[in-house]
């Protein structure tokens, strides 16, 4: 029995943590915005303090925490199709919105941070994440830019001579 158990463990996949020199460079994000919404204002406030604590531990730059006015939804309906107007129901929801922004973060830190905060999101809160990423230009655009740049021979090595008025203005500034 132990031999079978040992062989089944042997077949398990074990990820390799060795660094390859041919790996691609880490992604860079200039800004990550997290907008989260919920119906309970105290839960949102608690989650905001949690986000601040996580950013402090990971040494991330918190740019802003914005609190937007709540979105108010009201719906009046009749209790039944055949009911009179006096038998109405009143439904109302208030959705509170907050936005948390961090800046200058690498891709590996961003993925770790986002996975951690999204796994610990409270019940009843929805989150939307948008980010701005720094990226190199594609090779097709780079080749067009290089073809549009002037060659070294066409670039003037001297600046244009100053006119008499400009020389006079320079001398007056020197006299002051």
LUMVEXDREN-306048 format. One line per 4 residues: number of its first residue (from 0); their letters; for each residue x, y, z of N, C-alpha, C, CB. Coordinates in steps of 0.001 Angstrom, whole numbers. Glycine has a CB too. Layout:
N
NUM	A	X/Y/Z/X/Y/Z/X/Y/Z/X/Y/Z | ...
This chain:
176
0	XXXX	821/-1192/0/0/0/0/864/1255/0/-933/-1/1200 | 1920/1263/800/2770/2442/844/3471/2679/-488/3794/2306/1952 | 3840/1601/-1187/4483/1751/-2486/3564/2430/-3481/4919/399/-3020 | 2266/2088/-3462/1313/2722/-4366/1117/4188/-4010/-27/1989/-4330
4	XXXX	1055/4458/-2737/878/5830/-2291/2080/6678/-2680/659/5879/-780 | 3273/6091/-2555/4487/6817/-2895/4560/7096/-4394/5717/6030/-2444 | 4173/6116/-5218/4229/6329/-6665/3203/7362/-7108/3999/5013/-7407 | 2047/7405/-6459/1059/8406/-6860/1549/9810/-6507/-300/8127/-6184
8	XXXX	2282/9954/-5432/2839/11259/-5087/3944/11655/-6054/3374/11250/-3657 | 4632/10676/-6549/5735/10941/-7451/5246/11543/-8766/6513/9664/-7716 | 4033/11203/-9161/3490/11667/-10428/2917/13081/-10345/2426/10716/-10900 | 2814/13622/-9157/2275/14971/-9017/3181/15984/-9698/2097/15330/-7537
12	XXXX	2561/16994/-10264/3304/18052/-10934/3902/18986/-9896/2399/18831/-11913 | 5176/19255/-10031/5844/20198/-9138/6368/21352/-9974/7000/19511/-8339 | 5908/22560/-9692/6358/23692/-10502/7824/24007/-10252/5506/24922/-10211 | 8467/24511/-11275/9875/24883/-11174/9975/26362/-10832/10634/24568/-12494
16	XXXX	10753/26670/-9811/10918/28055/-9399/12244/28631/-9868/10811/28166/-7897 | 12917/27949/-10791/14202/28432/-11286/13986/29624/-12208/14964/27309/-12022 | 14862/30606/-12100/14790/31794/-12947/15456/31500/-14281/15456/33013/-12257 | 14788/31809/-15348/15330/31652/-16684/15856/32997/-17160/14263/31093/-17658
20	XXXX	16991/33003/-17828/17533/34270/-18323/16754/34767/-19530/19010/34115/-18683 | 15974/33900/-20164/15225/34296/-21356/13803/34742/-21027/15183/33149/-22346 | 13497/34966/-19753/12156/35413/-19397/11958/36848/-19842/11916/35280/-17885 | 10723/37192/-20098/10437/38553/-20543/10454/39502/-19351/9073/38619/-21268
24	XXXX	10706/40786/-19590/10781/41740/-18474/9420/41924/-17804/11307/43097/-18968 | 9477/42346/-16551/8266/42546/-15766/7470/43721/-16324/8610/42782/-14281 | 6160/43628/-16228/5292/44706/-16703/5332/45850/-15696/3829/44201/-16913 | 5109/47071/-16171/5098/48252/-15310/3760/48966/-15451/6269/49209/-15660
28	XXXX	3160/49286/-14313/1886/49988/-14303/2097/51361/-13670/797/49174/-13533 | 1671/52408/-14373/1791/53746/-13809/681/54015/-12800/1760/54797/-14917 | -501/53421/-13046/-1624/53671/-12137/-2594/52497/-12193/-2353/54999/-12500 | -3093/52107/-11030/-4150/51095/-10935/-5285/51704/-10119/-3622/49751/-10278
32	XXXX	-6482/51741/-10734/-7667/52268/-10054/-8599/51113/-9725/-8396/53334/-10928 | -9036/51074/-8474/-10002/50075/-8042/-11264/50798/-7598/-9428/49183/-6896 | -12341/50568/-8312/-13627/51141/-7930/-14453/50026/-7318/-14362/51795/-9155 | -14903/50240/-6094/-15702/49215/-5440/-16986/49838/-4939/-14925/48552/-4282
36	XXXX	-18071/49057/-5056/-19415/49528/-4747/-20089/48564/-3782/-20253/49683/-6033 | -20944/49122/-2954/-21697/48292/-2021/-22841/49077/-1419/-20789/47753/-919 | -23731/48370/-740/-24897/49009/-137/-24658/49416/1307/-26082/48087/-210 | -23638/48870/1946/-23360/49169/3350/-22117/50055/3436/-23164/47858/4173
40	XXXX	-22306/51263/3928/-21220/52243/3979/-20125/51828/4967/-21772/53618/4361 | -20486/51192/6057/-19496/50786/7059/-18602/49666/6541/-20194/50340/8344 | -19158/48772/5735/-18355/47699/5146/-17346/48294/4165/-19262/46654/4432 | -17778/49285/3389/-16857/49947/2458/-15737/50664/3201/-17615/50941/1576
44	XXXX	-16069/51301/4316/-15049/51994/5104/-14047/50994/5680/-15703/52810/6238 | -14539/49867/6159/-13667/48829/6700/-12760/48251/5613/-14501/47712/7340 | -13309/48035/4426/-12513/47493/3325/-11459/48503/2868/-13424/47103/2145 | -11772/49792/2957/-10798/50827/2604/-9622/50810/3577/-11463/52217/2597
48	XXXX	-9889/50643/4873/-8784/50561/5833/-7960/49296/5599/-9320/50585/7281 | -8616/48206/5189/-7895/46980/4838/-6970/47228/3640/-8891/45835/4522 | -7470/47921/2616/-6648/48222/1434/-5449/49093/1799/-7494/48923/359 | -5671/50075/2666/-4562/50937/3095/-3505/50140/3851/-5084/52081/3976
52	XXXX	-3938/49213/4702/-2986/48392/5460/-2184/47483/4531/-3724/47547/6512 | -2835/46899/3535/-2133/46042/2576/-1107/46862/1796/-3136/45366/1604 | -1489/48062/1382/-559/48931/646/623/49338/1520/-1287/50185/132 | 378/49543/2806/1466/49905/3711/2449/48747/3862/908/50315/5086
56	XXXX	1937/47518/3979/2808/46347/4132/3598/46054/2863/1984/45126/4514 | 2978/46279/1695/3663/46035/424/4445/47255/-66/2656/45619/-632 | 4405/48345/717/5100/49595/398/4692/50130/-974/6614/49385/444 | 3376/50266/-1174/2828/50798/-2417/2430/52252/-2214/1616/49962/-2891
60	XXXX	2517/53035/-3295/2157/54451/-3245/653/54604/-3438/2930/55257/-4322 | -47/55024/-2379/-1482/55292/-2474/-1644/56736/-2917/-2221/55024/-1106 | -2270/56934/-4073/-2452/58280/-4606/-3682/58925/-3992/-2572/58248/-6137 | -4821/58238/-4066/-6048/58842/-3554/-7069/57776/-3178/-6643/59797/-4587
64	XXXX	-7936/58170/-2267/-9122/57392/-1919/-10285/58357/-2066/-9038/56767/-448 | -11103/58131/-3080/-12208/59048/-3361/-13528/58408/-2954/-12234/59437/-4858 | -14380/59211/-2323/-15723/58776/-1945/-16699/59547/-2822/-16011/59014/-407 | -17433/58831/-3662/-18388/59456/-4570/-19769/59483/-3937/-18428/58713/-5916
68	XXXX	-20643/60379/-4408/-22015/60365/-3908/-22708/59053/-4288/-22805/61572/-4463 | -23600/58612/-3421/-24237/57326/-3675/-25232/57427/-4832/-24944/56825/-2410 | -25432/56301/-5498/-26430/56199/-6563/-27724/55706/-5923/-25953/55232/-7725 | -28797/56425/-6180/-30067/56153/-5526/-31038/55598/-6552/-30637/57428/-4856
72	XXXX	-31584/54417/-6310/-32540/53786/-7216/-33848/53592/-6470/-31999/52427/-7761 | -34942/54118/-7046/-36267/54006/-6432/-37210/53370/-7449/-36803/55408/-5963 | -38026/52437/-6987/-39001/51783/-7866/-40318/51654/-7109/-38488/50377/-8346 | -41383/52229/-7669/-42723/52056/-7114/-43465/51048/-7977/-43496/53417/-7046
76	XXXX	-44051/50043/-7354/-44810/49033/-8097/-46116/48746/-7370/-43984/47727/-8269 | -47068/48242/-8128/-48323/47797/-7536/-48128/46403/-6955/-49473/47806/-8586 | -48907/46073/-5914/-48792/44743/-5313/-49248/43660/-6287/-49613/44667/-4020 | -50221/43967/-7075/-50714/43026/-8082/-51125/43827/-9317/-51919/42173/-7529
80	XXXX	-51275/43152/-10449/-51628/43845/-11688/-52977/44540/-11589/-51640/42868/-12849 | -53902/43925/-10887/-55263/44443/-10806/-55473/45360/-9605/-56243/43300/-10747 | -54424/45624/-8796/-54569/46407/-7565/-54704/47894/-7883/-53366/46173/-6629 | -55266/48612/-6942/-55413/50062/-7082/-54122/50753/-6671/-56599/50581/-6234
84	XXXX	-54066/52051/-6934/-52849/52811/-6680/-52491/52859/-5194/-53003/54217/-7215 | -53470/52741/-4317/-53166/52819/-2889/-52415/51584/-2383/-54450/52996/-2097 | -52389/50503/-3154/-51693/49276/-2766/-50330/49185/-3459/-52550/48039/-3108 | -49502/50178/-3255/-48192/50203/-3907/-47087/49747/-2964/-47886/51604/-4423
88	XXXX	-46026/49219/-3583/-44804/48894/-2850/-43718/49872/-3277/-44359/47413/-3107 | -42836/50162/-2361/-41759/51123/-2621/-40420/50414/-2409/-41883/52387/-1688 | -39638/50254/-3494/-38310/49648/-3414/-37267/50740/-3576/-38126/48540/-4495 | -36218/50655/-2774/-35184/51689/-2811/-33833/51058/-2480/-35513/52845/-1817
92	XXXX	-32815/51400/-3263/-31449/50976/-2948/-30522/52171/-3057/-30981/49833/-3891 | -29526/52171/-2228/-28471/53183/-2282/-27151/52454/-2467/-28452/54079/-985 | -26470/52746/-3559/-25191/52112/-3847/-24092/53132/-3583/-25132/51582/-5318 | -23270/52858/-2586/-22157/53731/-2238/-20945/53334/-3076/-21834/53653/-712
96	XXXX	-20203/54336/-3536/-19094/54102/-4469/-17820/54713/-3898/-19407/54699/-5876 | -16732/53953/-3960/-15409/54450/-3569/-14398/54068/-4631/-14983/53889/-2185 | -13347/54883/-4727/-12282/54608/-5694/-10940/54716/-4993/-12350/55585/-6906 | -10117/53701/-5167/-8808/53595/-4533/-7775/53555/-5646/-8707/52327/-3604
100	XXXX	-6779/54450/-5609/-5795/54543/-6687/-4393/54382/-6124/-5923/55887/-7435 | -3598/53516/-6769/-2178/53373/-6436/-1370/53630/-7696/-1864/51953/-5844 | -95/53963/-7525/732/54294/-8689/2091/53614/-8599/910/55813/-8809 | 2752/53531/-9769/4120/53022/-9919/4292/51650/-9263/5118/54014/-9317
104	XXXX	3787/50633/-9934/3805/49277/-9398/4226/48311/-10509/2406/48885/-8815 | 4983/47288/-10139/5417/46292/-11121/4322/45242/-11317/6742/45618/-10671 | 4445/44484/-12385/3423/43500/-12725/3288/42385/-11712/3718/42914/-14053 | 4409/41884/-11199/4334/40786/-10233/3711/41257/-8919/5734/40201/-9975
108	XXXX	4077/42457/-8484/3485/43003/-7261/2004/43284/-7471/4217/44289/-6826 | 1655/43796/-8647/255/44098/-8944/-594/42838/-8943/136/44802/-10292 | -97/41767/-9553/-892/40536/-9584/-1050/39951/-8181/-242/39500/-10519 | 8/40015/-7369/-74/39530/-5987/-1058/40373/-5184/1316/39552/-5317
112	XXXX	-942/41687/-5309/-1806/42619/-4584/-3274/42417/-4969/-1379/44071/-4863 | -3550/42379/-6287/-4934/42254/-6738/-5539/40905/-6354/-5011/42444/-8247 | -4759/39848/-6445/-5278/38538/-6060/-5609/38512/-4571/-4263/37431/-6401 | -4755/39103/-3740/-4973/39100/-2295/-6210/39904/-1914/-3751/39656/-1576
116	XXXX	-6346/41111/-2477/-7487/41945/-2078/-8796/41419/-2652/-7270/43390/-2527 | -8745/40771/-3825/-9982/40241/-4392/-10419/38956/-3693/-9807/39987/-5884 | -9481/38203/-3151/-9860/37012/-2386/-10433/37388/-1021/-8651/36085/-2208 | -10077/38560/-519/-10554/39001/790/-11639/40064/687/-9399/39533/1606
120	XXXX	-12291/40168/-452/-13344/41170/-608/-14580/40725/182/-13696/41383/-2120 | -15202/41637/924/-16379/41258/1714/-17575/40916/821/-16755/42390/2674 | -18520/40243/1411/-19727/39878/688/-20545/41130/410/-20557/38844/1482 | -21101/41241/-774/-21939/42378/-1124/-21184/43542/-1723/-22664/42841/68
124	XXXX	-19908/43373/-2031/-19120/44442/-2644/-18677/43991/-4029/-17887/44816/-1759 | -18872/44874/-4999/-18422/44615/-6368/-17216/45498/-6647/-19565/44882/-7409 | -16250/44968/-7413/-15024/45718/-7690/-14747/45742/-9185/-13828/45109/-6935 | -14290/46911/-9649/-13850/47060/-11034/-12437/47620/-11002/-14820/47991/-11859
128	XXXX	-11507/46963/-11711/-10101/47372/-11716/-9736/47862/-13109/-9170/46201/-11280 | -9164/49068/-13182/-8617/49587/-14436/-7175/49978/-14175/-9452/50809/-14979 | -6333/49829/-15191/-4918/50124/-14998/-4326/50756/-16242/-4150/48858/-14634 | -3258/51531/-16036/-2471/52139/-17107/-1111/51467/-17095/-2344/53701/-16931
132	XXXX	-744/50864/-18231/494/50100/-18315/1478/50788/-19246/217/48672/-18794 | 2748/50796/-18838/3810/51263/-19719/4220/50102/-20610/5029/51816/-18907 | 4312/50358/-21907/4690/49293/-22832/5536/49885/-23952/3434/48578/-23407 | 6398/49055/-24512/7221/49479/-25645/6346/49557/-26890/8418/48502/-25869
136	XXXX	6756/50423/-27812/6024/50526/-29066/6218/49256/-29884/6479/51762/-29866 | 5210/48854/-30640/5373/47678/-31501/6448/47929/-32562/4032/47311/-32176 | 7098/46868/-33060/8185/47041/-34033/7764/47774/-35303/8743/45701/-34405 | 6521/47609/-35741/6079/48299/-36960/6063/49808/-36766/4688/47813/-37375
140	XXXX	5619/50262/-35606/5591/51699/-35333/7004/52220/-35120/4714/52007/-34102 | 7854/51448/-34439/9245/51874/-34239/9964/52053/-35568/9998/50858/-33374 | 9735/51150/-36516/10401/51275/-37820/9908/52507/-38566/10164/50017/-38672 | 8623/52844/-38451/8101/54050/-39104/8698/55305/-38476/6565/54094/-39013
144	XXXX	8869/55312/-37161/9453/56475/-36487/10895/56665/-36932/9382/56315/-34951 | 11659/55571/-37008/13057/55672/-37437/13160/56127/-38883/13767/54330/-37264 | 12215/55729/-39724/12266/56157/-41127/11886/57625/-41275/11336/55291/-41982 | 11070/58160/-40371/10671/59566/-40450/11698/60514/-39845/9350/59759/-39760
148	XXXX	12582/60012/-38986/13593/60869/-38376/14622/61268/-39425/14277/60156/-37183 | 15069/62538/-39389/16062/62981/-40377/17418/62322/-40125/16208/64516/-40344 | 18194/62194/-41191/19534/61620/-41044/20451/62627/-40366/20111/61199/-42421 | 21626/62193/-39915/22554/63054/-39175/23079/64202/-40029/23721/62234/-38651
152	XXXX	23176/64032/-41359/23711/65081/-42231/22760/66255/-42369/24018/64515/-43599 | 21477/66022/-42269/20518/67102/-42474/20290/67940/-41220/19206/66534/-42943 | 20808/67513/-40080/20630/68273/-38841/21682/69372/-38804/20738/67348/-37579 | 21264/70638/-38654/22253/71725/-38610/23083/71650/-37333/21555/73096/-38706
156	XXXX	24381/71888/-37464/25268/71830/-36306/25393/73180/-35630/26639/71332/-36716 | 25087/74259/-36339/25157/75604/-35776/23756/76167/-35600/26000/76531/-36671 | 23623/77036/-34645/22359/77740/-34496/22387/78966/-35392/22101/78134/-33012 | 21214/79483/-35700/21132/80663/-36565/21698/81872/-35834/19667/80931/-37005
160	XXXX	22273/82791/-36608/22836/84007/-36023/21728/84908/-35506/23697/84758/-37051 | 22011/85599/-34417/21041/86511/-33828/20952/87780/-34664/21419/86847/-32371 | 19752/88339/-34744/19561/89597/-35461/20072/90739/-34600/18068/89812/-35834 | 20125/91926/-35196/20608/93108/-34472/19717/93426/-33272/20672/94321/-35414
164	XXXX	18390/93271/-33431/17468/93552/-32324/17709/92576/-31169/15995/93462/-32805 | 17916/91298/-31488/18149/90295/-30455/19471/90544/-29735/18137/88892/-31065 | 20505/90948/-30490/21794/91261/-29868/21650/92443/-28925/22859/91561/-30937 | 20886/93470/-29357/20673/94653/-28538/19915/94283/-27259/19903/95728/-29334
168	XXXX	18883/93402/-27365/18102/92980/-26198/18976/92198/-25224/16893/92126/-26633 | 19896/91389/-25739/20793/90613/-24881/21748/91538/-24140/21584/89582/-25711 | 22250/92565/-24831/23166/93516/-24195/22461/94304/-23106/23756/94473/-25236 | 21191/94704/-23346/20444/95450/-22332/20223/94603/-21080/19094/95916/-22898
172	XXXX	19950/93327/-21247/19760/92449/-20086/21057/92307/-19308/19254/91065/-20525 | 22169/92283/-20025/23470/92167/-19367/23815/93426/-18589/24559/91879/-20391 | 23362/94587/-19064/23638/95851/-18387/22833/95997/-17100/23339/97015/-19314 | 21688/95362/-17017/20846/95497/-15821/21489/94773/-14713/19428/94974/-16045
